[in-house]
Amino acid sequence: MNERDAAERKRQVRGLLLLALIVLVATLLHAGVRNVFLPGWWRLW
Protein backbone atom coordinates (compact mmCIF):
# COMPACT_ATOMS: atom_id res chain seq x y z
CA MET A 1 0.00 0.00 0.00
CA ASN A 2 1.47 3.34 -0.97
CA GLU A 3 1.03 6.74 0.68
CA ARG A 4 -1.88 7.68 -1.55
CA ASP A 5 -3.84 4.57 -0.59
CA ALA A 6 -3.10 5.16 3.09
CA ALA A 7 -4.32 8.77 2.87
CA GLU A 8 -7.49 7.67 1.11
CA ARG A 9 -8.10 5.01 3.77
CA LYS A 10 -7.72 7.63 6.51
CA ARG A 11 -10.26 9.88 4.77
CA GLN A 12 -12.68 6.97 4.46
CA VAL A 13 -12.36 6.09 8.13
CA ARG A 14 -12.83 9.73 9.18
CA GLY A 15 -15.86 10.03 6.92
CA LEU A 16 -17.46 6.89 8.33
CA LEU A 17 -16.80 7.99 11.90
CA LEU A 18 -18.30 11.41 11.15
CA LEU A 19 -21.34 9.77 9.56
CA ALA A 20 -21.78 7.48 12.59
CA LEU A 21 -21.52 10.47 14.92
CA ILE A 22 -24.12 12.40 12.93
CA VAL A 23 -26.50 9.42 13.00
CA LEU A 24 -25.97 9.01 16.75
CA VAL A 25 -26.65 12.68 17.48
CA ALA A 26 -29.71 12.72 15.21
CA THR A 27 -31.07 9.61 16.93
CA LEU A 28 -30.51 11.11 20.38
CA LEU A 29 -32.25 14.33 19.38
CA HIS A 30 -35.13 12.46 17.78
CA ALA A 31 -35.67 10.23 20.82
CA GLY A 32 -35.24 13.09 23.23
CA VAL A 33 -32.32 13.43 25.58
CA ARG A 34 -34.58 12.94 28.62
CA ASN A 35 -35.73 9.56 27.28
CA VAL A 36 -32.19 8.35 26.70
CA PHE A 37 -30.51 9.77 29.81
CA LEU A 38 -33.04 9.35 32.56
CA PRO A 39 -32.70 11.49 35.69
CA GLY A 40 -30.06 10.04 38.00
CA TRP A 41 -28.44 7.80 35.37
CA TRP A 42 -24.96 8.83 36.50
CA ARG A 43 -25.59 7.37 39.96
CA LEU A 44 -25.69 3.84 38.59
CA TRP A 45 -21.89 3.56 38.71
N, C-alpha and C positions, 0 to 999 in steps of 0.2 A: 504494500500500500504506500503510495507516495504522499507528499505533503498536501497535494490538492484533494485527494480522497479523504485524508484525515480532517481537513478543514471543512469539507462538505459534510462529513459525518457529525462533526461538532455542531454545525448549523442545524442539521436534522434533529439531533438530540435536544438542542435548545428550543427548537420550534415545537417539538412534541411536548416538552415539559411546560412551555408557555401555554400550549393548547390545553393540557391537562389542568393547569392552574386556573385558566379562564373557565373551563367547564365546572371545576370545583366551586369557584366563587359564585358562578351563576346558579348552581344548584343550591348552595347555601342561602343565597338571596331569595330564590324562588320558594324554598321551604320555610324560610323565616329563621332568623338567627335564634329566636327564643324557642323554636321547636327543636333545633339541633342541640343548642347548649342550654339545657334546662337550668333553672336557678339552683345554685349550690353544686354544680357538676365538678368544680375544682376540689371539693372536699372529699371526693371519692378516693383520692390517693393518700 
